[in-house]
Amino acid sequence: MSPQAQYHADHVGSFLRPAALLDARSSNLTAEQLHALEDMHVLRILEIQKDLGLEVFTDGELRRSNFMSDFTDAVEGFDLGDAVPRQWDEAAQKIANGPPVNQPKAVSSITGIVHARLKQRLPLTGRELPFLMQHAPGPIKMTLPSATQFPAISFKYGVTDEVYADPFELLDDITAIMTEDLRTLAGSGVAYLQIDAPRYSYFLDPKWCQWMETELRVDTDAMLTASLRADNACFAAAAQPGVTLAIHLCRGNNRSHWYAQGGYDAIAERLFNELAVDRFLLEYDDERSGSFEPLRFAPSNKTVVLGLVSSKTPRLENKQNLIRRIHEAAKYVPLERLALSPQCGFASTMEGNALTDEDQWAKLQLVVETAREVWG
């Protein structure tokens, strides 16, 4: 692993899209006109990040339709008009007769189904990196979806198994694609590479463990082992001096919705000790995330970024409560190896979460101010 940069005020990467940019995506603008509009708004949010005092910069994923579309845009073989039936409301809970999810409506899958052998046609982040390299006012963070994201939501029996024998074979092929791009990306001057890996939340929630066994038709222990191996292959490819490697774990963030709950206890020991990363960005914004106790497994060479500030709701957290919770976590991880961030991005999909631009920046300002008070 690389020497760690101490970003005590961090963020997950995605920001709310301006209404003008959302409108433009459904208009008759040419590709060149849309790209110019994206450039303008990326420059604006880079400047805001600088003004807030953040020390690492993203383009807010403004060019993406969702947090993983850089992959599906670059790789042929996805049928974007098809999806695994997977809802985020109470219907999803009926898998194990769990409690109803506190959500107003179902939200469909945000990716497609693999219907052909995958073939890469463009570099991942290829539309984003050159502009950031030219204009970012400081170290660049690039975000990519974990290879583990796709077997659970893009493998459909009766379709995908015609070209990949099982979800494990699909995972291997996606991992092979990602490792080559990550190796190139890590050598390009990017300071911080973050893999977004929501599917680990399945192992935290009994209803999704049952779903993996019955619907995905995999053994959960075998899938956890394969997932850790796949992500580690990607991190090994990206491991270069001066590059911070991180993984972000969440329980769903599509338009302020969520699909899984449960603390990290079930996988903490393996997760923290086996993944070859510098930083873990963890959800801790509400009771669904469990206690800080599993952090006791975090090794002494890894930083835990506490996602204590919600990106889902407009309510602004209390700074003193955040400071109190940081010190509670420090009972398990030394304070110098902790950092603070929102629990997830503000726009995992381009439609964004249920809060305003002003709410978003106020929350990031709070993250920066709290980090300065705690760590100096």
GUPAZA-310646 format. One record per residue (C-alpha): residue number from 1; x, y, z. Coordinates in nm, 2 decimals. Layout:
<rs>
    nr        u        v        w
   NUM        X        Y        Z
...
</rs>
This chain:
<rs>
    nr        u        v        w
     1     0.00     0.00     0.00
     2     0.11     0.36    -0.06
     3     0.20     0.61     0.20
     4    -0.12     0.78     0.31
     5    -0.21     1.14     0.24
     6    -0.40     1.27     0.55
     7    -0.72     1.40     0.40
     8    -0.91     1.44     0.73
     9    -1.20     1.62     0.54
    10    -1.31     1.38     0.27
    11    -1.60     1.33     0.04
    12    -1.73     1.04    -0.16
    13    -1.72     1.21    -0.50
    14    -2.05     1.28    -0.66
    15    -2.23     1.61    -0.65
    16    -2.58     1.73    -0.74
    17    -2.62     1.81    -1.11
    18    -2.74     2.16    -1.20
    19    -3.09     2.17    -1.35
    20    -2.95     2.32    -1.67
    21    -2.72     2.02    -1.71
    22    -3.01     1.77    -1.64
    23    -3.23     1.96    -1.89
    24    -2.95     1.95    -2.15
    25    -2.93     1.57    -2.14
    26    -3.28     1.55    -2.27
    27    -3.25     1.83    -2.53
    28    -3.12     1.84    -2.89
    29    -2.77     1.97    -2.80
    30    -2.49     1.82    -3.00
    31    -2.23     1.61    -2.82
    32    -1.99     1.91    -2.84
    33    -2.24     2.15    -2.69
    34    -2.32     1.91    -2.40
    35    -1.95     1.86    -2.34
    36    -1.89     2.23    -2.32
    37    -2.17     2.27    -2.07
    38    -2.03     1.99    -1.86
    39    -1.69     2.16    -1.87
    40    -1.84     2.49    -1.74
    41    -2.01     2.32    -1.45
    42    -1.71     2.10    -1.36
    43    -1.50     2.42    -1.34
    44    -1.77     2.57    -1.11
    45    -1.77     2.28    -0.86
    46    -1.39     2.26    -0.86
    47    -1.38     2.62    -0.75
    48    -1.64     2.56    -0.48
    49    -1.44     2.26    -0.35
    50    -1.14     2.48    -0.33
    51    -1.33     2.77    -0.16
    52    -1.47     2.53     0.10
    53    -1.11     2.42     0.19
    54    -1.12     2.06     0.06
    55    -0.79     1.92    -0.02
    56    -0.88     1.66    -0.28
    57    -1.10     1.73    -0.59
    58    -1.34     1.54    -0.81
    59    -1.55     1.65    -1.11
    60    -1.86     1.55    -0.91
    61    -1.92     1.27    -1.17
    62    -2.12     1.53    -1.36
    63    -2.05     1.36    -1.69
    64    -2.20     1.03    -1.57
    65    -2.56     0.92    -1.57
    66    -2.49     0.73    -1.25
    67    -2.18     0.63    -1.04
    68    -2.10     0.33    -1.25
    69    -2.19     0.45    -1.60
    70    -1.83     0.52    -1.68
    71    -1.79     0.14    -1.70
    72    -2.12     0.07    -1.89
    73    -2.05     0.35    -2.13
    74    -1.70     0.21    -2.20
    75    -1.78    -0.16    -2.22
    76    -2.00    -0.33    -2.48
    77    -2.22    -0.62    -2.37
    78    -2.48    -0.45    -2.15
    79    -2.85    -0.43    -2.25
    80    -2.94    -0.11    -2.08
    81    -3.31    -0.17    -2.15
    82    -3.32    -0.47    -1.92
    83    -3.28    -0.51    -1.55
    84    -3.28    -0.77    -1.27
    85    -3.61    -0.73    -1.08
    86    -3.48    -0.56    -0.77
    87    -3.69    -0.30    -0.59
    88    -3.60    -0.07    -0.30
    89    -3.93    -0.06    -0.12
    90    -4.12    -0.30     0.10
    91    -4.14    -0.55    -0.18
    92    -3.77    -0.61    -0.15
    93    -3.81    -0.68     0.22
    94    -4.05    -0.97     0.15
    95    -3.76    -1.18     0.05
    96    -3.71    -1.26     0.42
    97    -4.02    -1.11     0.57
    98    -3.80    -0.83     0.71
    99    -3.93    -0.50     0.83
   100    -4.06    -0.26     0.56
   101    -3.81    -0.02     0.42
   102    -3.88     0.34     0.50
   103    -3.90     0.46     0.14
   104    -4.18     0.62    -0.06
   105    -4.16     0.41    -0.37
   106    -3.96     0.15    -0.57
   107    -3.66     0.26    -0.77
   108    -3.55     0.04    -1.06
   109    -3.20    -0.08    -1.13
   110    -2.96     0.18    -1.26
   111    -2.76    -0.05    -1.49
   112    -2.83    -0.30    -1.76
   113    -2.81    -0.68    -1.80
   114    -2.50    -0.85    -1.95
   115    -2.63    -1.02    -2.27
   116    -2.30    -1.07    -2.46
   117    -1.94    -1.12    -2.38
   118    -1.80    -0.80    -2.25
   119    -1.57    -0.60    -2.48
   120    -1.40    -0.27    -2.38
   121    -1.42     0.00    -2.64
   122    -1.31     0.31    -2.45
   123    -1.09     0.38    -2.15
   124    -1.27     0.41    -1.81
   125    -1.29     0.77    -1.70
   126    -1.16     0.86    -2.04
   127    -1.40     1.16    -2.08
   128    -1.32     1.29    -1.73
   129    -0.95     1.26    -1.66
   130    -0.79     1.49    -1.92
   131    -1.01     1.79    -1.82
   132    -0.94     1.73    -1.45
   133    -0.57     1.69    -1.50
   134    -0.57     2.03    -1.67
   135    -0.80     2.22    -1.43
   136    -0.81     2.06    -1.08
   137    -0.67     2.31    -0.82
   138    -0.51     2.02    -0.62
   139    -0.49     1.64    -0.59
   140    -0.74     1.45    -0.80
   141    -0.97     1.18    -0.67
   142    -1.11     0.95    -0.93
   143    -1.40     0.72    -0.85
   144    -1.48     0.39    -1.02
   145    -1.74     0.12    -0.95
   146    -1.62    -0.20    -0.79
   147    -1.61    -0.50    -1.02
   148    -1.82    -0.67    -0.75
   149    -2.11    -0.43    -0.83
   150    -2.21    -0.61    -1.15
   151    -2.27    -0.98    -1.08
   152    -2.55    -0.90    -0.84
   153    -2.74    -0.65    -1.06
   154    -2.63    -0.74    -1.42
   155    -2.64    -1.12    -1.41
   156    -2.99    -1.24    -1.52
   157    -3.06    -1.61    -1.56
   158    -3.19    -1.70    -1.90
   159    -2.98    -1.42    -2.05
   160    -2.64    -1.38    -1.90
   161    -2.58    -1.75    -1.84
   162    -2.59    -1.79    -2.21
   163    -2.25    -1.62    -2.23
   164    -2.11    -1.65    -1.87
   165    -2.16    -1.97    -1.68
   166    -2.23    -1.81    -1.35
   167    -2.18    -1.48    -1.16
   168    -1.83    -1.58    -1.07
   169    -1.72    -1.60    -1.43
   170    -1.87    -1.26    -1.50
   171    -1.69    -1.11    -1.20
   172    -1.36    -1.25    -1.33
   173    -1.41    -1.09    -1.67
   174    -1.50    -0.75    -1.53
   175    -1.21    -0.77    -1.29
   176    -0.97    -0.83    -1.59
   177    -1.10    -0.52    -1.77
   178    -1.08    -0.30    -1.46
   179    -0.72    -0.40    -1.36
   180    -0.57    -0.29    -1.69
   181    -0.74     0.05    -1.67
   182    -0.65     0.10    -1.30
   183    -0.29     0.03    -1.37
   184    -0.29     0.30    -1.64
   185    -0.49     0.54    -1.43
   186    -0.26     0.50    -1.13
   187     0.04     0.60    -1.35
   188    -0.13     0.91    -1.49
   189    -0.08     1.14    -1.19
   190    -0.40     1.08    -1.01
   191    -0.34     1.11    -0.63
   192    -0.65     0.92    -0.50
   193    -0.84     0.62    -0.64
   194    -1.16     0.52    -0.48
   195    -1.36     0.21    -0.56
   196    -1.73     0.23    -0.48
   197    -1.86    -0.11    -0.36
   198    -2.22    -0.11    -0.25
   199    -2.26    -0.49    -0.28
   200    -2.07    -0.57     0.04
   201    -2.39    -0.44     0.21
   202    -2.56    -0.77     0.09
   203    -2.34    -0.96     0.34
   204    -2.46    -0.74     0.63
   205    -2.83    -0.79     0.58
   206    -3.00    -1.14     0.62
   207    -3.26    -1.07     0.36
   208    -3.00    -1.00     0.09
   209    -2.79    -1.30     0.20
   210    -3.10    -1.51     0.13
   211    -3.15    -1.33    -0.20
   212    -2.79    -1.42    -0.30
   213    -2.85    -1.79    -0.22
   214    -3.19    -1.82    -0.39
   215    -3.20    -1.57    -0.67
   216    -2.83    -1.52    -0.76
   217    -2.77    -1.89    -0.68
   218    -2.44    -1.84    -0.51
   219    -2.29    -1.95    -0.18
   220    -2.25    -1.63     0.02
   221    -1.92    -1.73     0.18
   222    -1.78    -1.81    -0.17
   223    -1.91    -1.48    -0.31
   224    -1.75    -1.28    -0.03
   225    -1.42    -1.45    -0.09
   226    -1.45    -1.39    -0.47
   227    -1.54    -1.03    -0.40
   228    -1.24    -0.96    -0.18
   229    -1.01    -1.13    -0.44
   230    -1.16    -0.92    -0.72
   231    -1.12    -0.59    -0.55
   232    -0.77    -0.68    -0.43
   233    -0.67    -0.76    -0.79
   234    -0.78    -0.41    -0.89
   235    -0.60    -0.25    -0.59
   236    -0.28    -0.44    -0.67
   237    -0.29    -0.31    -1.03
   238    -0.33     0.05    -0.90
   239    -0.07     0.03    -0.62
   240     0.19     0.29    -0.70
   241     0.39     0.52    -0.48
   242     0.20     0.84    -0.40
   243    -0.14     0.70    -0.49
   244    -0.40     0.67    -0.21
   245    -0.63     0.37    -0.25
   246    -0.97     0.36    -0.09
   247    -1.30     0.17    -0.09
   248    -1.64     0.32    -0.02
   249    -1.91     0.09     0.13
   250    -2.28     0.19     0.13
   251    -2.62     0.05     0.17
   252    -2.79     0.21    -0.13
   253    -2.81     0.58    -0.23
   254    -3.04     0.60    -0.53
   255    -3.23     0.93    -0.49
   256    -3.21     0.92    -0.11
   257    -3.34     0.56    -0.10
   258    -3.16     0.27     0.06
   259    -3.20    -0.11     0.03
   260    -2.99    -0.28     0.30
   261    -2.92    -0.24     0.67
   262    -2.70    -0.39     0.93
   263    -2.37    -0.32     1.10
   264    -2.03    -0.42     0.97
   265    -1.99    -0.70     1.23
   266    -2.06    -0.99     0.99
   267    -1.76    -0.91     0.76
   268    -1.55    -0.66     0.95
   269    -1.25    -0.89     1.04
   270    -1.21    -1.01     0.68
   271    -1.29    -0.68     0.52
   272    -1.05    -0.46     0.72
   273    -0.76    -0.71     0.72
   274    -0.78    -0.86     0.37
   275    -0.86    -0.56     0.15
   276    -0.53    -0.40     0.05
   277    -0.64    -0.03     0.08
   278    -0.53     0.28     0.26
   279    -0.87     0.41     0.35
   280    -1.22     0.27     0.42
   281    -1.51     0.52     0.37
   282    -1.79     0.39     0.58
   283    -2.15     0.48     0.63
   284    -2.23     0.59     0.99
   285    -2.51     0.84     0.94
   286    -2.79     0.65     1.12
   287    -2.88     0.34     1.32
   288    -2.89     0.12     1.01
   289    -2.51     0.12     1.01
   290    -2.46    -0.03     1.35
   291    -2.20     0.05     1.61
   292    -1.84     0.15     1.59
   293    -1.73    -0.17     1.76
   294    -1.64    -0.36     1.44
   295    -1.37    -0.09     1.38
   296    -1.15    -0.27     1.63
   297    -1.05    -0.50     1.35
   298    -0.90    -0.21     1.14
   299    -0.52    -0.25     1.12
   300    -0.28     0.02     1.23
   301    -0.18     0.11     0.87
   302    -0.54     0.19     0.75
   303    -0.75     0.50     0.79
   304    -1.12     0.49     0.86
   305    -1.33     0.77     0.71
   306    -1.65     0.81     0.92
   307    -1.95     0.89     0.70
   308    -2.13     1.07     0.98
   309    -2.29     1.34     0.76
   310    -2.60     1.23     0.56
   311    -2.61     1.30     0.19
   312    -2.97     1.18     0.18
   313    -3.15     1.44     0.39
   314    -3.13     1.82     0.40
   315    -3.11     1.85     0.78
   316    -2.77     1.99     0.88
   317    -2.59     1.79     1.15
   318    -2.48     1.94     1.47
   319    -2.10     1.99     1.48
   320    -2.07     1.91     1.85
   321    -2.25     1.58     1.79
   322    -2.02     1.50     1.51
   323    -1.71     1.57     1.73
   324    -1.86     1.35     2.00
   325    -1.91     1.06     1.76
   326    -1.56     1.09     1.62
   327    -1.42     1.06     1.97
   328    -1.65     0.76     2.03
   329    -1.50     0.59     1.72
   330    -1.15     0.68     1.85
   331    -1.20     0.42     2.13
   332    -1.15     0.16     1.85
   333    -0.92     0.35     1.60
   334    -0.67     0.61     1.71
   335    -0.79     0.96     1.63
   336    -0.50     1.03     1.39
   337    -0.63     0.74     1.17
   338    -0.98     0.87     1.15
   339    -1.13     1.12     0.90
   340    -1.47     1.26     0.83
   341    -1.70     1.27     0.52
   342    -2.06     1.25     0.41
   343    -2.19     0.89     0.42
   344    -2.22     0.87     0.04
   345    -2.22     1.09    -0.27
   346    -2.49     1.35    -0.32
   347    -2.59     1.21    -0.66
   348    -2.52     0.84    -0.71
   349    -2.76     0.88    -1.00
   350    -2.78     1.20    -1.21
   351    -3.12     1.28    -1.06
   352    -2.95     1.33    -0.73
   353    -3.07     1.30    -0.37
   354    -3.35     1.49    -0.20
   355    -3.17     1.80    -0.10
   356    -3.07     2.13    -0.26
   357    -2.74     2.26    -0.39
   358    -2.72     2.49    -0.08
   359    -2.78     2.19     0.15
   360    -2.50     2.00    -0.02
   361    -2.24     2.27     0.01
   362    -2.34     2.35     0.37
   363    -2.28     1.98     0.46
   364    -1.94     1.98     0.30
   365    -1.85     2.31     0.48
   366    -1.95     2.14     0.80
   367    -1.72     1.84     0.72
   368    -1.43     2.08     0.66
   369    -1.49     2.29     0.97
   370    -1.54     1.99     1.20
   371    -1.22     1.82     1.06
   372    -1.02     2.14     1.13
   373    -1.16     2.16     1.49
   374    -1.07     1.79     1.56
   375    -0.74     1.75     1.37
   376    -0.62     2.10     1.32
</rs>
